[in-house]
Amino acid sequence: MDPARPNDPDPADPFFPERADHAILETIEIATEGEDSHHAVRKLRGPLMKVKGVKDVKVDLKHERVIVTFDARRTHPPDLHDAILDSGYTPGPVAE
């Protein structure tokens, strides 16, 4: 830490927001209620995988949802939401 700037974060701190040596993975669930799940996969997987930071897109047929894992340092849920809407898909009201 720079003594002249005591409020600046220490870059050696593993929780320093600018460290790029690890991903911060988050997962969200998107409801596919009322949709043919295979249809949802075709519509959502491609556009979501193109979003910078998306690591994986899985479909849970039993619970009618799409599960997206992404690096929170590279993308944000609004970016995912935009990709979903741009694909022409309208999410269901609730993911179980």
C-alpha positions as CSV (number, residue, x, y, z in Angstrom):
1,M,0.0,0.0,0.0
2,D,1.2,3.5,-0.9
3,P,1.4,5.5,2.4
4,A,0.6,8.6,0.4
5,R,-2.7,7.0,-0.6
6,P,-4.0,5.1,2.4
7,N,-7.5,4.6,0.9
8,D,-6.3,3.0,-2.4
9,P,-6.7,-0.8,-2.5
10,D,-3.6,-2.9,-2.2
11,P,-2.9,-4.7,-5.5
12,A,-1.4,-7.6,-3.6
13,D,-4.7,-8.2,-1.9
14,P,-6.4,-11.2,-3.6
15,F,-9.8,-9.4,-3.4
16,F,-8.4,-6.4,-5.2
17,P,-11.0,-5.7,-8.0
18,E,-8.4,-5.3,-10.7
19,R,-6.6,-8.6,-10.3
20,A,-7.0,-10.6,-13.5
21,D,-5.5,-13.9,-12.4
22,H,-8.8,-15.6,-11.5
23,A,-12.4,-15.5,-12.7
24,I,-15.2,-14.7,-10.4
25,L,-17.9,-17.2,-11.6
26,E,-21.6,-16.6,-11.0
27,T,-24.6,-18.7,-12.1
28,I,-28.0,-17.5,-13.0
29,E,-31.1,-19.5,-13.9
30,I,-33.5,-18.6,-16.8
31,A,-37.0,-20.1,-16.8
32,T,-38.1,-21.9,-19.9
33,E,-41.6,-22.6,-18.7
34,G,-44.0,-23.4,-21.4
35,E,-41.2,-23.8,-24.0
36,D,-40.0,-26.9,-25.7
37,S,-36.7,-27.1,-23.8
38,H,-34.8,-28.2,-26.9
39,H,-36.1,-25.2,-28.7
40,A,-34.9,-23.0,-25.8
41,V,-31.4,-24.6,-26.1
42,R,-31.2,-23.8,-29.8
43,K,-32.4,-20.2,-29.3
44,L,-30.3,-19.4,-26.2
45,R,-27.1,-21.4,-26.2
46,G,-25.5,-19.7,-29.2
47,P,-26.2,-16.1,-28.4
48,L,-25.3,-16.6,-24.7
49,M,-22.0,-18.4,-25.5
50,K,-21.1,-15.4,-27.6
51,V,-21.4,-13.0,-24.7
52,K,-17.9,-12.1,-23.4
53,G,-17.3,-14.0,-20.1
54,V,-19.9,-16.7,-20.5
55,K,-18.3,-20.0,-19.5
56,D,-21.2,-22.5,-19.8
57,V,-24.9,-22.8,-20.7
58,K,-26.8,-25.9,-19.5
59,V,-30.4,-26.9,-19.7
60,D,-32.2,-28.6,-16.9
61,L,-35.2,-30.2,-18.6
62,K,-36.7,-31.5,-15.3
63,H,-37.0,-28.0,-13.8
64,E,-37.6,-26.2,-17.1
65,R,-34.6,-23.8,-16.8
66,V,-31.4,-22.8,-18.5
67,I,-28.4,-22.4,-16.2
68,V,-25.7,-19.8,-17.3
69,T,-22.3,-19.7,-15.6
70,F,-20.3,-16.5,-16.4
71,D,-17.3,-14.6,-15.2
72,A,-18.7,-11.6,-13.3
73,R,-15.5,-9.6,-14.1
74,R,-16.1,-9.8,-17.8
75,T,-19.9,-9.6,-18.1
76,H,-23.0,-8.7,-16.1
77,P,-26.6,-10.1,-15.9
78,P,-28.0,-7.1,-18.0
79,D,-25.6,-8.2,-20.8
80,L,-27.1,-11.7,-20.6
81,H,-30.6,-10.3,-20.5
82,D,-29.9,-8.3,-23.7
83,A,-28.5,-11.4,-25.4
84,I,-31.6,-13.4,-24.4
85,L,-34.0,-10.7,-25.7
86,D,-32.0,-10.2,-28.9
87,S,-32.3,-14.0,-29.6
88,G,-36.1,-13.5,-29.8
89,Y,-36.6,-15.6,-26.6
90,T,-38.9,-14.4,-23.8
91,P,-37.9,-16.0,-20.4
92,G,-40.6,-17.6,-18.4
93,P,-41.8,-15.9,-15.2
94,V,-40.0,-18.2,-12.6
95,A,-37.2,-20.7,-12.6
96,E,-38.0,-23.4,-10.0
